[in-house]
């Protein structure tokens, strides 16, 4: 069985993230969603909460019975090795995403050339969507339904006391 990891900080997980995870789950026998502690910035949601948001979304989607969620705080390549992964799935929205992700893919290839990075273009309805934008919209009371799961929406409203 071919295994892939789909890493991210997922702060919070968006409908775009879930779309990439679902599409990856159709390509691989198993997908492990790796939630890492964000470096450089303090995340809005705790690591445990971010994992729970993804697990809840996966439970609601019967097509995702080959997806697991786990947090990690190691090199991505080490996380991939732990799970016997042959691929890393990364979603791309725009050219601006590509530059950073390309650099990371090259580092990962240097660390282990046997693990491929698969770039998945965002579906058109999510090409503009980012966790940062969702947080900004929620902070000012804007409508975020459809951009995130109802559970994430509720969590954002609670954080921003809306």
C-alpha positions as CSV (number, residue, x, y, z in Angstrom):
1,X,0.0,0.0,0.0
2,X,1.4,3.4,-1.0
3,X,1.4,5.9,1.9
4,X,1.6,9.7,1.7
5,X,1.8,12.4,4.3
6,X,0.0,15.7,4.0
7,X,1.7,18.2,6.4
8,X,0.7,21.6,7.6
9,X,0.0,23.8,10.6
10,X,-3.8,23.8,9.8
11,X,-4.4,26.9,11.9
12,X,-7.3,26.3,11.3
13,X,-8.0,23.6,8.7
14,X,-10.0,25.1,5.8
15,X,-12.2,23.6,3.1
16,X,-9.2,23.9,0.8
17,X,-7.1,21.8,3.0
18,X,-9.8,19.2,3.3
19,X,-10.2,19.2,-0.5
20,X,-6.5,18.4,-1.0
21,X,-6.6,15.7,1.7
22,X,-9.7,14.1,0.1
23,X,-8.1,14.1,-3.4
24,X,-4.9,12.7,-1.9
25,X,-6.8,9.9,-0.3
26,X,-8.1,8.9,-3.7
27,X,-4.6,8.5,-5.0
28,X,-2.9,6.7,-2.1
29,X,-3.8,3.7,0.0
30,X,-3.3,5.7,3.2
31,X,-2.8,9.4,3.9
32,X,-1.4,10.6,7.2
33,X,-2.2,14.3,7.9
34,X,0.7,15.6,9.9
35,X,-0.2,18.6,12.0
36,X,2.9,20.5,13.2
37,X,3.4,23.2,15.8
38,X,3.8,26.4,13.9
39,X,7.2,27.9,14.1
40,X,7.8,31.6,14.2
41,X,4.3,32.5,15.1
42,X,2.0,31.6,18.0
43,X,-0.9,29.6,16.5
44,X,-4.5,30.7,17.2
45,X,-5.5,27.2,18.1
46,X,-3.7,24.6,20.3
47,X,-2.1,21.7,18.6
48,X,-4.6,19.3,20.1
49,X,-7.5,21.5,18.9
50,X,-6.2,21.6,15.3
51,X,-5.9,17.8,15.3
52,X,-9.4,17.5,16.7
53,X,-10.8,19.8,14.0
54,X,-9.3,17.6,11.2
55,X,-10.4,14.4,12.9
56,X,-13.9,15.6,13.2
57,X,-14.0,16.6,9.5
58,X,-12.7,13.3,8.5
59,X,-15.2,11.3,10.5
60,X,-18.0,13.1,8.7
61,X,-16.7,12.1,5.3
62,X,-17.0,8.3,4.7
63,X,-14.6,8.6,1.7
64,X,-11.8,9.4,4.1
65,X,-11.6,6.1,5.9
66,X,-7.9,5.8,4.8
67,X,-6.9,9.0,6.4
68,X,-5.3,9.4,9.8
69,X,-4.3,12.5,11.7
70,X,-1.3,12.9,13.9
71,X,0.8,15.8,15.3
72,X,4.5,15.9,15.0
73,X,7.5,18.1,16.0
74,X,10.3,16.6,13.9
75,X,11.6,17.0,10.4
76,X,9.0,16.3,7.9
77,X,11.2,13.6,6.3
78,X,11.5,11.9,9.7
79,X,7.7,12.0,10.1
80,X,7.4,10.5,6.6
81,X,9.9,7.7,7.5
82,X,8.0,6.9,10.6
83,X,4.9,6.2,8.5
84,X,6.6,4.5,5.7
85,X,5.5,7.2,3.3
86,X,6.7,7.4,-0.3
87,X,5.2,10.8,-0.9
88,X,4.5,14.2,0.6
89,X,1.3,16.0,-0.6
90,X,1.3,19.7,-0.7
91,X,-1.5,22.0,-2.0
92,X,-0.7,25.0,-4.1
93,X,-3.0,28.0,-4.6
94,X,-0.8,30.4,-6.6
95,X,2.6,30.9,-8.0
96,X,3.6,32.6,-4.7
97,X,3.0,29.2,-2.9
98,X,5.1,27.4,-5.4
99,X,8.3,29.3,-4.7
100,X,8.3,28.4,-1.0
101,X,7.0,24.9,-1.5
102,X,9.6,24.2,-4.2
103,X,12.4,25.2,-1.9
104,X,11.1,22.9,0.8
105,X,10.6,20.0,-1.7
106,X,14.3,20.4,-2.7
107,X,15.4,20.2,0.9
108,X,13.3,17.1,1.5
109,X,14.7,15.6,-1.7
110,X,18.2,16.2,-0.5
111,X,17.4,14.5,2.8
112,X,15.7,11.5,1.1
113,X,15.5,11.3,-2.6
114,X,13.2,8.3,-2.4
115,X,10.3,10.4,-1.0
116,X,8.5,12.4,-3.7
117,X,6.7,15.7,-3.2
118,X,3.4,15.8,-5.0
119,X,2.0,19.3,-5.7
120,X,-1.7,19.5,-6.0
121,X,-3.3,22.5,-7.5
122,X,-6.1,24.0,-5.4
123,X,-9.5,23.4,-6.8
124,X,-10.8,26.6,-8.3
125,X,-13.3,27.3,-5.6
126,X,-10.5,27.3,-3.0
127,X,-7.7,29.0,-4.9
128,X,-8.0,32.1,-2.9
129,X,-8.5,30.5,0.5
130,X,-6.0,30.6,3.3
131,X,-6.1,30.0,7.1
132,X,-4.8,33.6,7.5
133,X,-7.6,35.0,5.4
134,X,-10.2,33.0,7.3
135,X,-8.9,34.2,10.6
136,X,-8.9,37.8,9.4
137,X,-12.5,37.6,8.1
138,X,-13.7,35.9,11.3
139,X,-11.9,38.4,13.5
140,X,-14.0,41.2,12.0
141,X,-17.3,39.3,12.0
142,X,-17.4,38.4,8.3
143,X,-19.1,35.3,6.9
144,X,-16.9,32.2,6.8
145,X,-19.4,29.4,6.3
146,X,-18.3,27.1,3.5
147,X,-14.7,28.2,4.0
148,X,-14.3,26.0,7.1
149,X,-16.3,23.3,8.8
150,X,-19.1,24.3,11.2
151,X,-17.0,23.2,14.1
152,X,-14.0,25.4,13.0
153,X,-16.4,28.3,12.4
154,X,-17.8,27.8,16.0
155,X,-14.2,27.7,17.3
156,X,-13.3,30.9,15.5
157,X,-16.4,32.7,16.7
158,X,-15.6,31.7,20.3
159,X,-11.9,32.9,20.0
160,X,-13.0,36.2,18.7
161,X,-16.1,36.3,21.0
162,X,-18.5,37.0,18.2
